[in-house]
Amino acid sequence: MIGSGNVATHLGNALRRAGFDVLSVYSRQAAKAQKLADSLGAEACSDLGKVQPADLTILAVPDTAVVWVAEKLSGSHKFMVHVSGSTEMNILKPYAKFYGVFYPLQTFSVFRPVDFQKIPVCIEGNNTTTTDSLKQLASSLTEDVRVMSSEQRLSVHMAAVFASNFVNYLNIEAADILEKAGVSRDILYPLLQETLEKMKEHHPRESQTGPAVRKDHGTMKKHIDALNLAPDKQKVYRVISEQIKRTFEE
Ligand SMILES: NC(=O)c1ccc[n+]([C@@H]2O[C@H](COP(=O)([O-])OP(=O)(O)OC[C@H]3O[C@@H](n4cnc5c(N)ncnc54)[C@H](OP(=O)(O)O)[C@@H]3O)[C@@H](O)[C@H]2O)c1
């Protein structure tokens, strides 16, 4: 396992639970490698040249570091995968005979456990042998395995940025607004829960509510005026409201 961060931790634990042996954990910071290695019963390593060759080498490092790491491991590591949504598979081509992608579509944070069984894993292999091996591996960790091309995975990742990263960011703004009003943010939980539940059964286009879709300009003006001292929030409010109006006019 190359990396000891969010994905390395969750994927390492899922592999361990499924009965796989994680031989080594690499991190540039020895203490971080040691911590994850200890929890996985693996050897810690902070020198890429000393990482034990394994049946599979997982590059769970930032997208910008994938090539640098693959280059350093090239030769002794015959089967490498990266775990990135937006990085094409073929960047690993010069560095391993068997290469591919193992992209788990979830928001991972080291501090929060996840049920890996429910996570869609998008895989891609450089040939049918590689794809079959990755399919088999993924199937032992999750019920949801999807074989897809690098182009499809890029779209999935982009959709995930809209569906999760942007929504989380908007909830930072929401929490801030509530904090300033002296109201606890848990008041939003039933609303957030119902938004998600409704989305599972109906296309989000059918479920849009709020002042923008109702073209309620009076209420929107009140909100925009109330945000006078928060120009960044005002900007986001305006852009998204305009987009909602345009989408429903169409
Ligand atoms: N987090 C998510 O929700 C999520 C979900 C799906 C996929 N991914 C993908 O998973 C990959 C890793 O993301 P992450 O969230 O796990 O990142 P992370 O928590 O920041 O962990 C990255 C790991 O790579 C190491 N690292 C950083 N820069 C490095 C470099 N230049 N060379 C070698 N090692 C380096 C870091 O440890 P040291 O600094 O000690 O070396 C750390 O162990 C990315 O490709 C990301 O797109 C993330």
PDBQT file of the ligand as one rigid body, heavy atoms in Angstrom, charges set to zero:
ROOT
HETATM    1  N1  LIG A 301     -10.351  11.016   0.013  1.00  0.00    +0.000 N 
HETATM    2  C1  LIG A 301     -11.294  10.602  -0.795  1.00  0.00    +0.000 C 
HETATM    3  O1  LIG A 301     -12.467  10.768  -0.483  1.00  0.00    +0.000 OA
HETATM    4  C2  LIG A 301     -10.967   9.894  -2.084  1.00  0.00    +0.000 A 
HETATM    5  C3  LIG A 301     -11.962   9.076  -2.668  1.00  0.00    +0.000 A 
HETATM    6  C4  LIG A 301     -11.643   8.336  -3.799  1.00  0.00    +0.000 A 
HETATM    7  C5  LIG A 301     -10.388   8.454  -4.363  1.00  0.00    +0.000 A 
HETATM    8  N2  LIG A 301      -9.448   9.285  -3.816  1.00  0.00    +0.000 N 
HETATM    9  C6  LIG A 301      -8.124   9.341  -4.447  1.00  0.00    +0.000 C 
HETATM   10  O2  LIG A 301      -7.205   8.709  -3.566  1.00  0.00    +0.000 OA
HETATM   11  C7  LIG A 301      -5.901   9.259  -3.731  1.00  0.00    +0.000 C 
HETATM   12  C8  LIG A 301      -5.358   9.638  -2.366  1.00  0.00    +0.000 C 
HETATM   13  O3  LIG A 301      -6.265  10.528  -1.750  1.00  0.00    +0.000 OA
HETATM   14  P1  LIG A 301      -6.346  10.608  -0.166  1.00  0.00    +0.000 P 
HETATM   15  O4  LIG A 301      -7.578  11.390   0.156  1.00  0.00    +0.000 OA
HETATM   16  O5  LIG A 301      -6.154   9.268   0.433  1.00  0.00    +0.000 OA
HETATM   17  O6  LIG A 301      -5.090  11.527   0.104  1.00  0.00    +0.000 OA
HETATM   18  P2  LIG A 301      -4.326  11.759   1.494  1.00  0.00    +0.000 P 
HETATM   19  O7  LIG A 301      -5.188  11.414   2.640  1.00  0.00    +0.000 OA
HETATM   20  O8  LIG A 301      -3.737  13.124   1.397  1.00  0.00    +0.000 OA
HETATM   21  O9  LIG A 301      -3.154  10.686   1.433  1.00  0.00    +0.000 OA
HETATM   22  C9  LIG A 301      -2.156  10.760   0.467  1.00  0.00    +0.000 C 
HETATM   23  C10 LIG A 301      -0.998   9.885   0.885  1.00  0.00    +0.000 C 
HETATM   24  O10 LIG A 301       0.050  10.027  -0.074  1.00  0.00    +0.000 OA
HETATM   25  C11 LIG A 301       1.258  10.428   0.574  1.00  0.00    +0.000 C 
HETATM   26  N3  LIG A 301       1.881  11.408  -0.325  1.00  0.00    +0.000 N 
HETATM   27  C12 LIG A 301       1.530  12.713  -0.504  1.00  0.00    +0.000 A 
HETATM   28  N4  LIG A 301       2.294  13.280  -1.459  1.00  0.00    +0.000 NA
HETATM   29  C13 LIG A 301       3.158  12.332  -1.864  1.00  0.00    +0.000 A 
HETATM   30  C14 LIG A 301       4.211  12.316  -2.811  1.00  0.00    +0.000 A 
HETATM   31  N5  LIG A 301       4.525  13.396  -3.527  1.00  0.00    +0.000 N 
HETATM   32  N6  LIG A 301       4.881  11.166  -2.984  1.00  0.00    +0.000 NA
HETATM   33  C15 LIG A 301       4.585  10.066  -2.261  1.00  0.00    +0.000 A 
HETATM   34  N7  LIG A 301       3.600  10.017  -1.339  1.00  0.00    +0.000 NA
HETATM   35  C16 LIG A 301       2.894  11.131  -1.152  1.00  0.00    +0.000 A 
HETATM   36  C17 LIG A 301       0.842  11.030   1.917  1.00  0.00    +0.000 C 
HETATM   37  O11 LIG A 301       1.707  10.738   3.005  1.00  0.00    +0.000 OA
HETATM   38  P3  LIG A 301       3.152  11.366   3.235  1.00  0.00    +0.000 P 
HETATM   39  O12 LIG A 301       2.951  12.840   3.127  1.00  0.00    +0.000 OA
HETATM   40  O13 LIG A 301       3.585  10.872   4.574  1.00  0.00    +0.000 OA
HETATM   41  O14 LIG A 301       3.972  10.762   2.141  1.00  0.00    +0.000 OA
HETATM   42  C18 LIG A 301      -0.414  10.244   2.234  1.00  0.00    +0.000 C 
HETATM   43  O15 LIG A 301      -0.104   9.043   2.885  1.00  0.00    +0.000 OA
HETATM   44  C19 LIG A 301      -6.060  10.429  -4.709  1.00  0.00    +0.000 C 
HETATM   45  O16 LIG A 301      -5.728   9.958  -5.991  1.00  0.00    +0.000 OA
HETATM   46  C20 LIG A 301      -7.548  10.744  -4.636  1.00  0.00    +0.000 C 
HETATM   47  O17 LIG A 301      -8.016  11.283  -5.855  1.00  0.00    +0.000 OA
HETATM   48  C21 LIG A 301      -9.706   9.997  -2.680  1.00  0.00    +0.000 A 
ENDROOT
TORSDOF 0
